[in-house]
Amino acid sequence: MSFRRVNLIILVLAVALFLLVLHHNLLGLSSLLRNEITDSGIVGLQPIDFVPSALRHAIDGREEEIPVVIAASEDRLGGAIAAINSIQHNTRSNVIFYIVTLNNTADHLRSWLNSDSLKSIRYKIVNFDPKLLEGKLKEDPDQGESMKPLTFARFYLPILVPSAKKAIYMDDDVIVQGDILALYNTPLKPGHAAAFSEDCDSASTKVIIRGAGNQYNYIGYLDYKKERIRKLSMKASTCSFNPGVFVANLTEWKRQNITNQLEKWMKLNVEEGLYSRTLAGSITTPPLLIVFYQQHSTIDPMWNVRHLGSSAGKRYSPQFVKAAKLLHWNGHFKPWGRTASYTDVWEKWYIPDPTGKFNLIRRYTEISNIK
């Protein structure tokens, strides 16, 4: 009996030792995978910050989630907050915000989102690693805002929203007045990875197209004197599109390796200077124009009524602004700045920063300070 007992004890110890070794190896593998994600310099995901949606309304578990990706930089954080608030209050759909930011902004953003007015927001904070852009950007002091890392977050949607088949991207200088579900349901043609609002045909462009020159054509973004551009056989007069608001088919995006294609043209621009010297808009636009040439669908132009930030004056009638589904303050004059059109419309959705770090700049504030 004692011999059998000894054998049984040995067997138990052997099994325990085997399980310990197996557990150790699994932990090592898990650590390795985690380090590969973190150290690869691509994108690191912050812990998921979901707020229970029951505070707002009961959501049917079978209802499709609508991923909305928006970048939130420290100096423009109030813009992202206003955009998110406007989307949330104008829909009853199951929206989840993927808010892309840098590590040093995450805590500030999280404290703002904990405001009583935003407690029903369902969101995930995503950290964007600027190392991803090394070797892909040509330093240009004239570009200013558009050279900031988060401007390029839109190029990496499948990485930022890995489980989604479809997503909406929008800039932080927008206000949504329609139901985001309508934009999400924009039909994309077979083989198209994204749908944009074209500049020549947009409702907002028709109001101010006169005197715009080449600002709404490919030649306004690309240097057609360069042989590499000419070899693409893209018509210089082709209408450009605005990449500040678009719907993406992420399944098709991944199938076509859109991100890799965009990175390819970014690198080539660093080496050869392919973008127009008098760039008509954001530095993110040229590679998108090349990759999506005659291969994109269109969104309803009322879902990107833009140029509100092109000047301090009011270009549109109040009736037109009210009818717009989405207002876009692209340009130098932001609604949180000193001079911008229809700031009253934007301020309706702005929620003051509880930390006091972000403040609106207004003329009347300056006047009161002078007095």
Secondary structure, 3 states (H helix, E strand, C coil): CHHHHHHHHHHHHHHHHHHHHHHHHHHHHHHHHHHHHHHCCCEEECCCCCCCHHHCCCCCCCCCEEEEEEECCHHHHHHHHHHHHHHHHCCCCEEEEEEEECHHHHHHHHHHHCCHHHCCCCEEEEEECHHHHCCCCCCCCCCHHHHCHHHHHHHHHHHHCCCCCEEEEECCCEEECCCHHHHHCCCCCCCCCEEEEECCCCHHHHHHCCCCCCCCEHHHCECCCCHHHHCCCCCCCCECEEEEEEEEEHHHHHHCCHHHHHHHHHHHHHHHCCECCCCCCCCCHHHHHHHCCCCCEECCHHHCECCCCCCCCCCCCHHHHHHCCEEECCCCCCCCCCCCCCHHHHHCCCCCCCCCCCCCCCHHHHHHHHC
